[in-house]
Amino acid sequence: MLLPDWIILGLFVAGVSLTIFGAWRWGLPLISLSIFRWLIWPLAAPFLSQAPLWLTIFAIPIVVAFGGILLLDKFVTAVYGEKAGGNVASEYLVRVFDGIGRLLIWFLMAPIRLVRWILAR
């Protein structure tokens, strides 16, 4: 566990307070931490423990990449405004999909390249 329950509970109380006082942009992310910890994680953990290793290894970089894009979008939106945040996020989203596609094509072409290399010797 990354954070103890009492810290997540404190962040939840702070998020609810911020949301009540109108600062929902700061309150909702704090509330979402507790929703993830106490609602989503207990439901998803049994399925994740039964998932094959190759699927887990494949999914982790994708989740990290999309989480990073979302974090970048929120940061740029907070600093430069909604239009700049949307442009930056969409640009990096296209780059991530392009990279995933190139990686899949490389993996699909690797056996063909290996056969060509063996036949060329």
C-alpha positions as CSV (number, residue, x, y, z in Angstrom):
1,M,0.0,0.0,0.0
2,L,1.4,3.3,-1.1
3,L,-0.4,5.5,1.4
4,P,-1.8,4.6,4.7
5,D,-5.6,4.6,5.1
6,W,-5.6,7.6,7.5
7,I,-3.9,9.8,4.9
8,I,-6.4,8.8,2.3
9,L,-9.2,9.5,4.7
10,G,-7.7,12.9,5.4
11,L,-7.4,13.6,1.7
12,F,-11.0,12.6,1.3
13,V,-12.2,14.9,4.0
14,A,-10.1,17.7,2.5
15,G,-11.6,17.0,-1.0
16,V,-15.2,17.0,0.3
17,S,-14.5,20.3,2.1
18,L,-13.0,21.8,-1.0
19,T,-15.9,20.6,-3.2
20,I,-18.4,22.0,-0.7
21,F,-16.7,25.4,-0.7
22,G,-16.7,25.5,-4.5
23,A,-13.1,24.5,-5.3
24,W,-14.3,21.3,-7.1
25,R,-11.2,21.4,-9.4
26,W,-9.0,20.6,-6.4
27,G,-11.6,18.6,-4.5
28,L,-12.5,16.0,-7.0
29,P,-9.0,14.6,-7.5
30,L,-8.6,14.2,-3.7
31,I,-12.0,12.4,-3.5
32,S,-11.1,10.2,-6.4
33,L,-8.1,8.8,-4.5
34,S,-10.4,7.4,-1.8
35,I,-12.9,6.2,-4.4
36,F,-10.1,4.3,-6.1
37,R,-8.7,2.9,-2.8
38,W,-12.0,1.8,-1.2
39,L,-14.3,1.1,-4.1
40,I,-12.4,0.3,-7.3
41,W,-9.3,-1.5,-5.9
42,P,-11.2,-4.1,-3.8
43,L,-13.4,-5.0,-6.9
44,A,-10.5,-5.1,-9.4
45,A,-7.8,-6.8,-7.3
46,P,-9.2,-10.4,-7.7
47,F,-9.3,-10.0,-11.4
48,L,-5.8,-8.5,-11.6
49,S,-4.4,-11.4,-9.5
50,Q,-5.8,-13.9,-12.0
51,A,-4.6,-12.1,-15.1
52,P,-1.8,-13.7,-17.0
53,L,1.7,-12.2,-16.6
54,W,2.0,-11.2,-20.2
55,L,-1.2,-9.2,-20.1
56,T,0.0,-7.5,-16.9
57,I,3.4,-6.7,-18.4
58,F,1.7,-5.3,-21.5
59,A,-0.9,-3.3,-19.6
60,I,1.4,-1.5,-17.1
61,P,3.2,0.7,-19.6
62,I,0.0,1.6,-21.3
63,V,-1.7,2.6,-18.0
64,V,1.4,4.6,-17.0
65,A,1.5,6.4,-20.4
66,F,-2.2,7.3,-20.3
67,G,-1.9,8.3,-16.7
68,G,1.0,10.6,-17.5
69,I,-0.9,12.1,-20.4
70,L,-3.8,12.8,-18.1
71,L,-1.5,14.3,-15.5
72,L,0.2,16.5,-18.1
73,D,-3.2,17.6,-19.4
74,K,-4.4,18.6,-15.9
75,F,-1.1,20.5,-15.2
76,V,-1.1,22.3,-18.6
77,T,-4.8,23.2,-18.2
78,A,-4.2,24.6,-14.7
79,V,-1.3,26.7,-15.8
80,Y,-2.1,27.8,-19.4
81,G,-5.9,27.2,-19.8
82,E,-8.3,24.8,-21.3
83,K,-7.4,25.2,-24.9
84,A,-3.7,24.6,-24.4
85,G,-4.4,21.6,-22.2
86,G,-6.6,20.0,-24.8
87,N,-4.0,20.6,-27.6
88,V,-1.1,19.2,-25.6
89,A,-3.1,16.1,-24.4
90,S,-4.3,15.3,-27.9
91,E,-0.9,15.6,-29.4
92,Y,0.7,13.3,-26.8
93,L,-2.3,10.9,-27.1
94,V,-1.6,10.6,-30.9
95,R,2.1,10.0,-30.2
96,V,1.3,7.2,-27.7
97,F,-1.0,5.4,-30.1
98,D,1.6,5.8,-32.8
99,G,4.3,4.3,-30.6
100,I,2.1,1.4,-29.5
101,G,1.2,0.7,-33.2
102,R,4.9,0.8,-34.2
103,L,5.8,-1.5,-31.4
104,L,3.1,-4.0,-32.4
105,I,4.2,-3.9,-36.0
106,W,7.8,-4.5,-34.9
107,F,6.7,-7.5,-32.9
108,L,4.6,-8.9,-35.8
109,M,7.4,-8.4,-38.3
110,A,10.2,-9.8,-36.1
111,P,9.6,-13.4,-37.1
112,I,9.6,-12.5,-40.8
113,R,12.8,-10.5,-40.4
114,L,14.4,-13.5,-38.5
115,V,13.5,-15.9,-41.4
116,R,14.8,-13.4,-44.0
117,W,18.1,-13.1,-42.0
118,I,18.4,-16.9,-41.7
119,L,17.8,-17.4,-45.4
120,A,20.2,-14.6,-46.4
121,R,23.1,-16.4,-44.7
